[in-house]
Amino acid sequence: MAKARAKKSLTREMFLKDLVVKPTKVELNGVVLYIKPVSELRRSQRSSMMFDKNGNIEPKFMENRRMYNLIDHLCDENCEPIFSDKDIKELQELDSVLIDPYFAAIHKVLGEDEGNE
């Protein structure tokens, strides 16, 4: 009978090493793209943008929700974002049907619209 493996105690180093943001490589329509989950900082920033001082959802946030999804998740192979919030207007002008496969790829990799609900 095989010996049961001893369980490890969580260490600071293990936590910081194992939970680092890492991109996932995806091929879409013959192009390689990288998708990353949001960092804890970005998640907190987006959450604070979502609500006004009365706790109501900001209409501006909802208007840009899909753009934030692209900005927060599409990156290069080094996990550097390829878009920023400065690109929202330009992204909004693009064909929504042609953008949909990118949202589908993000959803497939992350399993949800992480950080942008």
N, C-alpha and C positions, 0 to 999 in steps of 0.2 A: 504494500500500500504506500502511495506517495505521501511524503510529508507535506503538511499544509504550509504554504508560504507565510512567513512572518509579515504582518502588515506594517507599513511604514507610517511614521508620524509625519504630519505635514510640517514643513519647514518654510521659513520666509523665502529662502532661495528657490525651493521647489515651486512655491506659489508664483513668484515673480517670473520664473523661467517658463513654466507650463502655461501661463495665462497671457502670454504676449500675443498681440494682434499679428496674425499671419495671413497673407493673401492666398487665395485659391486660384489656380490657373484654369481658365475655361476657354474653349474654342467656340466661337459663334460666327457663323457665316464666313468661315475662312480666316477669321481674325482672332488672335489670342488676346484675351483680356484677363484682368485680375480683379478679384472681388474679395473685399475684406469685411469683417464685422466691425462695428463701431467700437471705439475705445470707451472706457467708462467716462472720460472727460467729455467726449463728443455727445454721448447719450445724455449726460447732465445738461450740457449746453442746449441741445435740441429740446429737452423737456422744459427748460426755463423759457425758451422762445415760444412754446406752444400756448401758454396761458397769459392773459392780461392780469393786472393787479387784483381783479375781482374773481379770478379763478375761471373765467370764461375762455374758451378756445379762441385764439386770435384768427380771424378770417384770413389774414395774410399768410399765416402758417399753413392753413389748409390749402390755400391756392398754390403754395410752393412745395407741398408735401412730396410729390413725386420727384421734383427736382432735387430736394434734399436727399432723397433715397439714392439718386445717381451720384450726387456729390460725396455723400458719406461712404459709399461702398465701392465705387470704381477707382482703381488705383493702378500704379505700375508694378513691376516685379519686385520693387524695393518697398512696397507698401505706401508709397507716396501718392497722395490724391492726384487725379488728373484734372479735376474740376474744383472750384471753390465757390463760395456763396456769390462771388462777383460774377459768376457765369450764369446765374439764374435766368436773367432776361434772355440771353442767347439760347439757353436750353429750352425755354418755354416756346420759342419760335419754331422748334423742330417738329417734324411729322410724328404725332403721337403713336400712330400705328407702327412706324419703323422703330420707335423707342421701346415698344412693348417687349420684344425679345430680350432686351437688356434687363428689364424688370423681372422677367421670367427667370433669367439666369441668376439674378441676385436671390430671388425667392428659392430657387432650387438649391443653391449653395448654402444659404443661411436658414432656410425653412420658414422664414417669415419676413415681414417688412420691418426688420430690426430697427428699433430706435426712432421710428417715424410714424407711429400710430397716434 
